[in-house]
């Protein structure tokens, strides 16, 4: 192959629902290109792109994997992207570095939620064109035309068949490229050009008419020529077709069977016709001035690269996957991280194919490679020439929607667990780890149960750290509802000096639970000496961290010290602190204490047809519906819901809406808990306290 140029590169991400055969499709493409001797199987754990132990064990992709191949003097970087929604962060990151989204749909299953999400995510990025790959044409009940019709119904008239299948199911033996007007049968070495079946002539003629009209609509001159009845040349149709793909007005459809290999070569030929990085422009800002910079994807521009993925390996070290946006990357290239504003040094530069690394002397603009052992660089960062700095927008990962408390399975392994989690967060920024200052728990947040379970297992397999995941504690509060006056008297004789402290305190509710505690000194006549009053306040502040009902912090409490007595010898700061504690416990128990629960402001976005289920479910969760409106074609339900009812909502919402719905939440306020619900919490707290004793 001649020296690679940017115009010869194609970058494509294979997206879609889980189990539509994206990994098998990647294998078939590598096999057709002669890079592997035999196709691996997902169920055997022998594929190039699914190499992680978790992927092999589960039989699904959980991490995006790069698999470059060469086809007709073009380098195609195929990124096999997980289809399960828990790993949506991998899809979002991968789309940042490709020009084509290859949306894989099943010839039997048809349009799925995964295909819809892939379409939407690709559409948010102006530089990504889309194509549909109808896979599994060899399956029983496969129906290309039914799937094509469903695609058009869902995504519009931009969806155009470029390739038609010859047969289906067990009889799927070849394809016809409408634009070329050629038929191909077989797979692998048996692949060959064949006569076009006579019974397909009308379908091909109809398809060609569609392609011609779509191509003509991309150019005013061509459209005039077309409308006047003149015949467009083949070159004009091809030119308009490629322009339509780039603009997004043409979305080609190609049928294949990844398992048998039929149609794979035609698919590769189609990918080569998609637009290259040479046609894209990179938009960033000058990190020093904030001014916008536009930089062509060209080797003649200053060097810049975008880090879209990090692989954390305890043995190999950190690998940063980058797309070179401009210039050329070599071992002599001086790297500057414009996010951290620090210089970096690469230990090595590689091309990856699954887990295999091949040393790279040079990586040109538009290509994808890996850099090892960068010290301050994370996913979403920009590497560039310090003399011509640029910073590209970071990756916007989805907000985690499921949270679990994480702890070490064995005492003494806490550091091992949390350092491992920090490394895994480098690899997967769609998870979040934080310490809850109030409950003292460390909580791990992700996209779903499967996501967090994978993180837990990776922690064990990669770093030898066993963790336990559990429902996090809810930060309840306690407060009082009425005003009471109580005496706290502490008297103790111990042989020498005794202990004596006596206080009268009025406890009353403030009414604002955002204010934790107010202390008022109303002592007159020296009933409590001035030097002991701070001790009373300190004693109260130390004790309000634990309420009288279930041990949760007391809030909204006003304490007025108005009387007391002392002993000239036996009184001390400690004695008055103890007297304050006695008064606190006695007074709060008499002042109608109640449990408060955190209330969340929740916004749920769902298609119209799921509104009934969502509303009914919200009522079961003790949620209050605050309003409904339409946003971007979805219904938005705004509600206030107790935090304790929301821990498993991510999983339940996905189930109710077939993963079409999503939600956001934020803390709103504290509110009194219903007595029946509070009773269970109090009983549980008392039981836990008894067990601890």
MIROLUM-202144 format. One line per 4 residues: number of its first residue (from 1); their letters; for each residue x, y, z of C-alpha. Coordinates in Angstrom, 3 decimals. Layout:
<markes>
NUM) a) X/Y/Z; ... .
</markes>
This chain:
<markes>
1) xxxx) 0.000/0.000/0.000; 1.258/3.492/-0.890; 1.873/5.986/1.885; -1.371/6.628/3.748 .
5) xxxx) -3.010/10.019/3.266; -5.876/11.553/5.223; -8.239/11.193/2.255; -7.630/7.412/2.380 .
9) xxxx) -8.904/7.013/5.966; -12.450/6.061/6.978; -13.614/5.994/10.599; -16.855/4.158/11.403 .
13) xxxx) -18.545/3.300/14.716; -20.819/0.249/14.713; -23.808/1.150/16.897; -27.205/-0.277/17.700 .
17) xxxx) -29.133/-2.451/20.107; -27.467/-5.249/22.045; -27.305/-8.673/20.344; -27.708/-7.329/16.797 .
21) xxxx) -24.310/-8.789/15.837; -21.963/-5.779/15.859; -19.013/-7.754/17.240; -19.599/-10.610/14.778 .
25) xxxx) -19.842/-7.999/11.998; -16.463/-6.587/13.033; -15.018/-10.124/12.853; -16.507/-10.649/9.398 .
29) xxxx) -14.973/-7.393/8.127; -11.534/-8.304/9.516; -11.837/-11.762/7.956; -12.869/-10.348/4.569 .
33) xxxx) -9.861/-8.007/4.691; -7.551/-10.950/5.359; -6.442/-9.801/8.815; -7.622/-12.936/10.623 .
37) xxxx) -7.538/-16.552/9.395; -10.918/-17.472/10.837; -13.859/-15.620/12.333; -14.026/-15.742/16.098 .
41) xxxx) -17.312/-16.309/17.898; -18.781/-14.251/20.729; -20.007/-17.373/22.520; -16.490/-18.858/22.398 .
45) xxxx) -14.851/-15.651/23.628; -12.556/-15.693/20.588; -13.373/-12.375/18.878; -10.823/-9.629/18.309 .
49) xxxx) -12.875/-6.781/19.754; -14.351/-8.534/22.832; -11.191/-9.451/24.729; -11.854/-8.241/28.254 .
53) xxxx) -12.514/-11.132/30.709; -15.868/-9.581/31.627; -16.908/-9.446/27.967; -15.881/-13.069/27.406 .
57) xxxx) -17.707/-14.217/30.554; -20.925/-12.344/29.772; -20.897/-12.763/25.994; -21.539/-9.031/25.409 .
61) xxxx) -19.449/-5.963/24.574; -18.900/-3.631/27.504; -16.165/-1.416/26.080; -15.589/0.210/22.679 .
65) xxxx) -12.796/-1.514/20.766; -10.848/-0.324/17.698; -10.216/-2.746/14.816; -8.444/-1.139/11.824 .
69) xxxx) -8.310/-2.867/8.448; -7.199/-2.065/4.911; -9.620/-2.212/1.996; -8.938/-1.020/-1.546 .
73) xxxx) -5.978/1.091/-0.423; -8.100/2.728/2.273; -7.600/2.326/6.019; -10.913/1.718/7.784 .
77) xxxx) -10.901/2.188/11.566; -13.874/0.143/12.785; -15.005/0.863/16.360; -17.150/-1.900/17.835 .
81) xxxx) -19.416/-0.113/20.322; -21.418/-1.836/23.125; -25.156/-1.935/22.474; -26.376/-2.234/26.066 .
85) xxxx) -27.632/1.064/27.465; -25.548/0.801/30.637; -22.500/1.520/28.463; -23.899/4.516/26.575 .
89) xxxx) -20.805/6.528/27.529; -18.754/4.328/25.168; -21.047/5.219/22.252; -20.975/8.948/22.988 .
93) xxxx) -17.165/8.983/23.178; -16.745/6.885/20.004; -19.021/9.145/17.953; -16.686/12.068/18.656 .
97) xxxx) -13.905/10.542/16.540; -15.703/9.027/13.529; -17.273/10.381/10.358; -19.764/7.531/9.941 .
101) xxxx) -22.240/5.904/12.307; -22.984/2.402/11.055; -26.309/1.650/12.768; -26.803/-2.114/12.880 .
105) xxxx) -30.374/-3.440/12.904; -31.532/-7.052/12.831; -33.243/-8.430/9.717; -35.751/-10.095/12.054 .
109) xxxx) -35.976/-7.662/14.991; -36.021/-4.511/12.829; -36.075/-1.032/14.355; -35.138/-1.155/18.044 .
113) xxxx) -34.650/1.382/20.813; -30.884/0.972/20.405; -31.165/2.003/16.752; -33.273/5.033/17.721 .
117) xxxx) -30.745/6.137/20.336; -27.830/5.619/17.930; -29.632/7.733/15.323; -30.292/10.522/17.832 .
121) xxxx) -26.771/10.509/19.292; -25.179/10.612/15.829; -27.566/13.375/14.762; -26.408/15.621/17.606 .
125) xxxx) -22.965/15.781/15.988; -22.864/17.733/12.744; -19.853/15.898/11.317; -21.249/12.332/11.504 .
129) xxxx) -23.099/10.786/8.555; -25.287/7.724/9.058; -25.905/4.408/7.348; -28.025/1.393/8.255 .
133) xxxx) -26.588/-2.120/8.132; -29.323/-4.779/8.117; -27.531/-7.753/9.675; -28.516/-11.399/10.254 .
137) xxxx) -30.071/-11.774/6.806; -29.338/-15.511/7.098; -31.841/-15.951/9.931; -35.211/-17.570/9.563 .
141) xxxx) -37.985/-14.967/9.004; -35.450/-12.328/7.906; -37.296/-9.636/5.917; -35.177/-6.845/4.432 .
145) xxxx) -38.073/-5.009/2.795; -40.144/-5.004/5.970; -37.173/-3.606/7.935; -36.531/-1.006/5.207 .
149) xxxx) -40.149/0.147/5.405; -39.929/0.371/9.212; -36.725/2.412/8.944; -38.405/4.858/6.585 .
153) xxxx) -41.480/5.143/8.780; -39.294/5.957/11.769; -36.484/8.041/10.255; -37.992/9.492/7.090 .
157) xxxx) -37.402/9.504/3.346; -33.661/10.131/3.727; -33.351/6.350/4.243; -32.518/4.929/0.802 .
161) xxxx) -31.680/1.323/-0.152; -28.254/1.239/-1.802; -27.975/-2.552/-1.801; -30.702/-5.185/-2.196 .
165) xxxx) -30.469/-8.796/-0.961; -30.642/-11.853/-3.189; -32.795/-14.204/-1.143; -33.231/-14.260/2.636 .
169) xxxx) -32.878/-16.684/5.518; -31.104/-19.866/4.476; -31.339/-18.762/0.820; -29.546/-15.424/1.350 .
173) xxxx) -26.698/-15.878/-1.116; -25.775/-12.448/-2.456; -26.529/-8.767/-2.951; -27.144/-6.281/-5.736 .
177) xxxx) -25.485/-2.841/-5.617; -28.119/-0.601/-7.211; -25.704/2.240/-7.954; -23.270/-0.092/-9.697 .
181) xxxx) -26.059/-2.220/-11.204; -24.027/-5.298/-10.313; -24.761/-8.459/-8.362; -22.339/-10.369/-6.129 .
185) xxxx) -22.746/-13.818/-4.639; -20.897/-15.870/-2.026; -18.482/-14.862/0.693; -14.754/-14.994/1.342 .
189) xxxx) -12.776/-16.585/-1.484; -16.036/-17.781/-3.059; -17.237/-14.178/-3.506; -17.777/-13.310/-7.171 .
193) xxxx) -19.770/-11.128/-9.527; -22.935/-12.842/-10.741; -25.828/-12.152/-13.116; -28.603/-9.992/-11.676 .
197) xxxx) -31.675/-12.168/-11.009; -34.388/-11.438/-13.568; -37.094/-11.126/-10.919; -35.243/-8.215/-9.293 .
201) xxxx) -35.223/-5.899/-12.313; -38.250/-3.851/-11.249; -36.959/-3.473/-7.664; -33.568/-2.337/-8.976 .
205) xxxx) -35.181/0.102/-11.406; -37.308/1.538/-8.594; -34.262/1.776/-6.300; -32.220/3.517/-8.979 .
209) xxxx) -34.985/6.069/-9.486; -34.922/6.802/-5.730; -31.149/7.145/-5.691; -31.192/9.419/-8.742 .
213) xxxx) -33.800/11.722/-7.229; -31.965/11.819/-3.888; -28.652/12.562/-5.615; -30.180/15.263/-7.807 .
217) xxxx) -31.653/17.056/-4.791; -28.125/17.788/-3.514; -27.246/20.077/-6.444; -29.394/22.814/-8.023 .
221) xxxx) -28.037/22.196/-11.517; -28.594/18.458/-11.246; -32.108/19.046/-9.921; -32.966/21.313/-12.853 .
225) xxxx) -31.594/18.731/-15.258; -33.573/15.982/-13.498; -36.829/17.962/-13.475; -36.481/18.761/-17.182 .
229) xxxx) -36.360/15.043/-17.891; -32.702/14.838/-18.857; -30.868/11.693/-17.850; -28.104/12.140/-15.251 .
233) xxxx) -24.758/10.513/-15.935; -23.457/7.815/-13.608; -20.715/10.154/-12.359; -23.274/12.870/-11.602 .
237) xxxx) -25.418/10.427/-9.627; -22.400/9.158/-7.674; -21.256/12.719/-6.948; -24.727/13.753/-5.736 .
241) xxxx) -25.045/10.550/-3.730; -21.787/11.206/-1.850; -22.778/14.837/-1.248; -26.112/13.625/0.155 .
245) xxxx) -24.397/11.214/2.523; -22.144/13.997/3.794; -25.071/16.397/4.318; -27.164/13.705/6.013 .
249) xxxx) -29.890/13.880/3.361; -29.072/10.361/2.174; -28.819/7.442/4.606; -27.896/4.283/2.656 .
253) xxxx) -29.098/0.823/3.693; -26.963/-2.297/3.146; -27.984/-5.923/3.947; -25.398/-8.455/5.213 .
257) xxxx) -24.950/-11.661/7.123; -21.999/-11.298/9.459; -22.202/-15.001/10.286; -21.941/-16.286/6.709 .
261) xxxx) -19.995/-13.328/5.302; -22.478/-12.689/2.467; -22.623/-8.971/1.615; -19.580/-8.040/3.739 .
265) xxxx) -17.377/-7.082/0.792; -20.120/-4.890/-0.624; -20.472/-3.280/2.806; -16.741/-2.525/2.860 .
269) xxxx) -16.996/-1.052/-0.629; -19.849/1.148/0.616; -17.872/2.334/3.642; -15.065/3.412/1.316 .
273) xxxx) -17.554/5.691/-0.496; -18.500/7.434/2.789; -16.700/10.702/3.444; -13.196/10.788/4.886 .
277) xxxx) -11.665/12.908/7.674; -10.174/15.127/4.952; -13.650/16.626/4.520; -14.046/17.518/8.216 .
281) xxxx) -13.122/20.599/10.187; -12.155/20.620/13.859; -13.582/23.417/15.981; -12.017/24.325/19.327 .
285) xxxx) -10.917/27.343/21.334; -7.638/28.972/22.143; -7.153/28.025/25.832; -5.390/31.325/26.513 .
289) xxxx) -7.877/33.724/24.904; -11.088/31.679/24.548; -11.328/32.624/20.862; -12.781/30.011/18.495 .
293) xxxx) -10.318/28.185/16.265; -11.189/26.174/13.160; -8.570/23.705/12.053; -8.699/21.472/8.976 .
297) xxxx) -8.011/17.754/9.330; -4.727/18.024/7.478; -1.071/17.100/8.031; -0.207/20.685/7.072 .
301) xxxx) -1.851/22.086/10.205; -0.201/22.263/13.673; -0.483/19.022/15.662; -3.593/18.398/17.778 .
305) xxxx) -5.312/15.222/19.007; -8.427/14.393/20.994; -8.374/11.711/23.714; -11.650/9.783/23.478 .
309) xxxx) -10.935/6.729/25.613; -8.588/5.527/28.353; -7.664/1.925/29.087; -6.397/1.325/32.635 .
313) xxxx) -4.285/-1.807/32.845; -2.452/-2.673/36.078; 0.336/-4.413/34.124; 0.706/-2.468/30.855 .
317) xxxx) -0.137/0.901/32.393; -2.489/3.564/31.034; -3.282/3.698/27.321; -4.893/6.865/25.923 .
321) xxxx) -6.790/6.345/22.662; -6.619/9.438/20.460; -7.814/10.681/17.129; -5.200/12.914/15.530 .
325) xxxx) -7.254/15.930/14.482; -4.480/17.830/12.687; -0.774/17.571/11.943; 1.233/14.402/12.512 .
329) xxxx) 2.039/12.438/15.669; 5.469/10.823/16.000; 7.700/9.830/18.906; 9.447/13.204/18.493 .
333) xxxx) 6.203/15.223/18.769; 6.166/17.485/21.832; 2.850/16.900/23.588; 1.039/19.622/25.532 .
337) xxxx) -2.210/18.981/27.394; -4.271/22.150/26.907; -6.799/21.084/29.597; -4.278/20.663/32.429 .
341) xxxx) -1.856/23.128/30.775; 1.041/20.724/31.292; 3.566/19.065/29.007; 3.250/15.310/28.501 .
345) xxxx) 5.704/12.635/27.443; 4.634/9.516/25.565; 6.245/6.193/26.436; 5.060/4.712/23.125 .
349) xxxx) 2.645/5.151/20.206; 0.607/2.216/18.897; -2.123/1.154/16.544; -4.562/-1.106/18.384 .
353) xxxx) -6.540/-3.988/16.946; -8.533/-5.282/19.886; -5.940/-5.931/22.594; -3.035/-6.289/20.142 .
357) xxxx) -0.632/-3.380/19.891; 1.460/-2.529/16.855; 4.142/0.125/17.186; 3.443/3.247/15.126 .
361) xxxx) 6.187/5.483/13.714; 3.752/8.084/12.447; 0.037/8.830/12.881; -1.429/11.315/10.431 .
365) xxxx) -4.408/13.645/10.737; -7.676/11.704/10.754; -6.189/8.438/12.047; -6.752/6.730/15.401 .
369) xxxx) -3.948/5.450/17.652; -2.995/4.891/21.297; -0.401/6.657/23.441; 0.958/4.896/26.511 .
373) xxxx) 1.637/6.154/30.020; 0.522/9.768/29.815; 0.573/11.100/33.364; -1.980/13.949/33.499 .
377) xxxx) -4.190/13.177/30.503; -7.779/11.926/30.820; -10.590/11.082/28.397; -11.940/14.261/26.818 .
381) xxxx) -8.597/16.099/26.971; -6.816/17.730/24.040; -3.144/17.195/23.203; -1.562/19.806/20.966 .
385) xxxx) 1.488/21.804/19.975; 2.196/24.285/22.787; 3.163/26.942/20.238; -0.282/26.620/18.560 .
389) xxxx) -2.585/25.643/21.423; -6.161/24.499/20.906; -8.725/22.860/23.183; -11.567/20.783/21.790 .
393) xxxx) -14.885/20.421/23.660; -14.776/17.647/26.275; -17.072/14.621/26.144; -20.475/15.158/27.774 .
397) xxxx) -21.163/11.855/29.477; -24.695/11.078/30.661; -25.414/11.820/34.314; -25.261/8.603/36.398 .
401) xxxx) -28.741/7.491/37.427; -28.146/4.540/39.776; -26.188/4.823/43.033; -24.847/2.163/45.385 .
405) xxxx) -22.775/2.361/48.552; -19.396/0.686/48.029; -17.195/-0.826/50.727; -14.334/-3.289/50.992 .
409) xxxx) -15.327/-6.942/51.444; -12.441/-7.393/53.890; -11.363/-5.005/56.597; -8.051/-3.371/55.765 .
413) xxxx) -8.570/-3.468/51.975; -10.266/-0.063/51.754; -7.262/1.638/50.109; -7.020/-1.158/47.568 .
417) xxxx) -10.695/-0.841/46.641; -10.796/2.932/46.364; -7.497/3.283/44.473; -8.784/0.636/42.032 .
421) xxxx) -12.049/2.535/41.604; -10.105/5.726/40.882; -8.228/3.892/38.110; -11.461/2.505/36.681 .
425) xxxx) -13.009/5.980/36.684; -10.160/7.037/34.382; -11.215/4.224/32.059; -14.933/4.928/32.358 .
429) xxxx) -15.773/8.582/33.150; -19.495/7.753/33.022; -19.182/6.437/36.587; -18.869/8.726/39.582 .
433) xxxx) -17.341/8.079/42.994; -17.838/10.397/45.951; -17.824/10.391/49.718; -21.083/11.336/51.379 .
437) xxxx) -19.953/13.579/54.219; -23.168/13.051/56.142; -23.552/9.271/55.994; -19.743/8.748/55.726 .
441) xxxx) -20.419/6.200/52.961; -18.526/6.131/49.680; -21.065/5.902/46.872; -20.562/4.633/43.333 .
445) xxxx) -22.932/5.898/40.634; -23.413/4.535/37.123; -25.913/3.931/34.335; -27.576/0.790/35.715 .
449) xxxx) -27.246/-2.466/37.656; -25.242/-4.166/34.903; -22.850/-1.223/34.696; -22.098/-1.249/38.436 .
453) xxxx) -21.814/-5.040/38.524; -19.226/-4.909/35.726; -17.263/-2.250/37.627; -17.304/-4.408/40.754 .
457) xxxx) -16.060/-7.463/38.830; -13.378/-5.459/37.000; -12.196/-4.192/40.354; -11.663/-7.786/41.482 .
461) xxxx) -10.125/-9.129/38.254; -7.871/-6.171/37.420; -6.825/-4.955/40.846; -7.545/-7.894/43.155 .
465) xxxx) -9.869/-5.730/45.240; -13.173/-7.242/46.355; -15.941/-4.739/46.980; -19.483/-4.965/48.328 .
469) xxxx) -22.297/-2.906/46.773; -25.398/-2.092/48.793; -28.234/0.410/48.861; -26.886/3.693/50.239 .
473) xxxx) -28.164/5.109/53.500; -30.713/7.861/53.118; -29.738/11.059/54.960; -32.904/11.496/56.983 .
477) xxxx) -33.278/14.353/59.464; -35.221/14.836/62.688; -36.972/17.905/64.036; -39.571/18.885/66.650 .
481) xxxx) -43.082/20.277/66.215; -43.892/21.983/69.526; -42.281/24.102/72.214; -41.323/22.582/75.583 .
485) xxxx) -39.348/23.650/78.646; -37.306/21.006/80.454; -34.740/20.713/83.191; -31.422/18.972/82.681 .
489) xxxx) -29.832/18.187/86.028; -26.565/16.312/86.466; -25.379/15.533/89.971; -22.741/12.999/90.905 .
493) xxxx) -20.627/12.492/94.015; -17.359/10.634/93.492; -15.531/10.924/96.778; -13.463/14.005/96.017 .
497) xxxx) -14.913/16.836/93.997; -18.371/15.950/92.694; -20.091/16.942/89.481; -23.007/19.340/89.390 .
501) xxxx) -24.763/21.115/86.515; -28.366/22.257/86.330; -30.069/23.973/83.372; -33.547/24.916/82.271 .
505) xxxx) -33.885/25.057/78.473; -36.820/25.888/76.235; -36.752/23.925/72.954; -38.861/25.225/70.043 .
509) xxxx) -39.083/24.583/66.291; -37.523/27.218/64.026; -39.772/26.290/61.116; -36.888/26.315/58.614 .
513) xxxx) -35.105/22.968/58.371; -32.297/24.592/56.378; -31.213/26.125/59.724; -29.847/23.373/61.901 .
517) xxxx) -29.551/25.005/65.309; -29.929/28.326/67.107; -28.805/28.937/70.691; -30.156/31.784/72.821 .
521) xxxx) -28.678/32.901/76.123; -31.537/34.284/78.244; -29.989/33.712/81.689; -30.381/36.578/84.169 .
525) xxxx) -29.069/37.061/87.666; -26.181/34.612/87.297; -28.290/31.460/87.686; -25.764/29.850/85.358 .
529) xxxx) -22.304/31.478/85.566; -21.125/33.155/82.349; -18.131/30.847/82.020; -20.397/27.745/81.868 .
533) xxxx) -22.881/29.029/79.251; -20.563/28.182/76.278; -20.341/24.644/77.691; -24.142/24.356/77.572 .
537) xxxx) -24.162/25.452/73.923; -21.282/23.113/73.098; -23.048/20.196/74.786; -26.162/20.821/72.717 .
541) xxxx) -24.241/21.172/69.430; -22.393/17.933/70.081; -25.621/16.051/70.695; -27.878/17.349/67.915 .
545) xxxx) -25.858/15.288/65.412; -27.860/12.356/66.713; -31.633/12.706/66.962; -33.858/11.079/69.563 .
549) xxxx) -36.001/8.958/67.212; -33.608/7.104/64.910; -30.254/8.764/65.465; -30.404/11.115/62.462 .
553) xxxx) -29.221/14.762/62.779; -31.641/17.164/64.444; -32.488/20.313/62.432; -34.685/23.371/62.831 .
557) xxxx) -34.066/23.469/66.593; -34.026/26.608/68.738; -32.715/26.228/72.301; -33.146/29.019/74.861 .
561) xxxx) -31.191/28.671/78.110; -33.112/30.725/80.643; -32.423/29.322/84.110; -30.406/26.857/86.141 .
565) xxxx) -28.224/26.521/89.213; -24.634/25.691/90.094; -22.375/24.538/92.908; -19.378/26.725/93.752 .
569) xxxx) -17.087/23.656/94.021; -18.637/20.766/92.062; -19.795/22.645/88.943; -17.580/22.329/85.827 .
573) xxxx) -17.727/22.682/82.065; -18.154/18.920/81.708; -20.999/18.861/84.225; -22.926/21.553/82.329 .
577) xxxx) -22.287/19.809/78.975; -23.781/16.651/80.492; -26.756/18.593/81.895; -27.360/20.063/78.416 .
581) xxxx) -27.332/16.547/76.925; -29.920/15.353/79.449; -32.131/18.359/78.723; -31.780/17.802/74.944 .
585) xxxx) -32.864/14.163/75.040; -35.691/14.784/77.475; -36.934/17.954/75.773; -36.904/16.651/72.202 .
589) xxxx) -38.785/13.492/73.178; -41.516/15.681/74.721; -41.630/18.137/71.779; -43.368/15.832/69.258 .
593) xxxx) -40.254/14.772/67.311; -40.748/13.743/63.676; -38.621/12.194/60.972; -37.858/14.271/57.868 .
597) xxxx) -37.028/12.734/54.492; -35.157/14.303/51.552; -37.430/15.210/48.633; -36.061/15.218/45.081 .
601) xxxx) -37.149/17.347/42.147; -37.502/14.799/39.346; -38.040/15.371/35.632; -38.988/12.293/33.598 .
605) xxxx) -38.879/12.370/29.789; -40.955/9.711/28.001; -42.858/9.179/24.741; -46.629/9.814/24.933 .
609) xxxx) -47.614/6.153/24.987; -45.938/5.531/28.359; -47.560/8.408/30.245; -50.169/6.248/31.995 .
613) xxxx) -47.558/3.832/33.364; -45.310/6.681/34.489; -48.093/8.514/36.346; -49.278/5.347/38.087 .
617) xxxx) -45.739/4.453/39.105; -45.119/7.951/40.481; -48.176/7.634/42.727; -46.880/4.326/44.094 .
621) xxxx) -43.632/6.093/44.980; -45.486/8.764/46.972; -44.560/11.256/44.273; -46.441/14.509/43.688 .
625) xxxx) -46.939/15.464/40.026; -46.118/19.166/39.662; -46.683/19.535/35.931; -46.488/18.097/32.425 .
629) xxxx) -45.295/19.631/29.167; -43.763/18.674/25.829; -40.022/18.943/25.164; -38.372/17.849/21.894 .
633) xxxx) -41.192/15.459/21.033; -41.182/13.856/24.498; -43.530/14.340/27.425; -41.803/15.856/30.460 .
637) xxxx) -43.328/14.922/33.803; -42.161/17.100/36.683; -42.612/15.614/40.132; -41.406/15.748/43.723 .
641) xxxx) -40.487/12.311/45.049; -38.947/11.053/48.310; -35.311/10.036/47.813; -35.956/6.668/49.408 .
645) xxxx) -38.346/5.786/46.568; -35.885/6.617/43.764; -32.928/4.265/44.221; -34.132/1.671/41.703 .
649) xxxx) -36.008/4.081/39.458; -33.392/3.939/36.674; -33.985/0.203/36.253; -37.762/0.459/36.607 .
653) xxxx) -38.070/3.349/34.126; -36.003/1.450/31.578; -38.315/-1.534/31.988; -41.524/0.525/31.757 .
657) xxxx) -40.484/2.440/28.624; -38.329/-0.162/26.843; -35.377/2.162/27.585; -36.942/5.081/25.707 .
661) xxxx) -37.411/7.159/28.859; -34.836/8.964/30.947; -34.862/11.249/33.968; -32.940/13.857/35.906 .
665) xxxx) -33.111/14.570/39.621; -31.833/17.062/42.162; -32.315/17.668/45.868; -35.222/19.995/46.624 .
669) xxxx) -35.860/20.108/50.405; -36.662/18.100/53.538; -40.239/17.240/54.402; -42.016/15.450/57.247 .
673) xxxx) -42.310/11.729/56.613; -45.702/9.955/56.871; -46.008/8.221/60.230; -46.382/4.688/58.830 .
677) xxxx) -43.245/5.024/56.685; -41.341/6.720/59.520; -42.260/3.910/61.913; -40.392/1.364/59.766 .
681) xxxx) -37.279/3.544/59.645; -37.319/4.107/63.414; -37.815/0.409/64.165; -34.950/-0.497/61.853 .
685) xxxx) -32.653/2.079/63.487; -33.510/0.835/67.005; -32.873/-2.765/65.929; -29.484/-1.850/64.412 .
689) xxxx) -28.537/0.002/67.594; -29.489/-2.986/69.759; -27.384/-5.298/67.569; -24.391/-2.956/67.827 .
693) x) -24.646/-3.042/71.598 .
</markes>
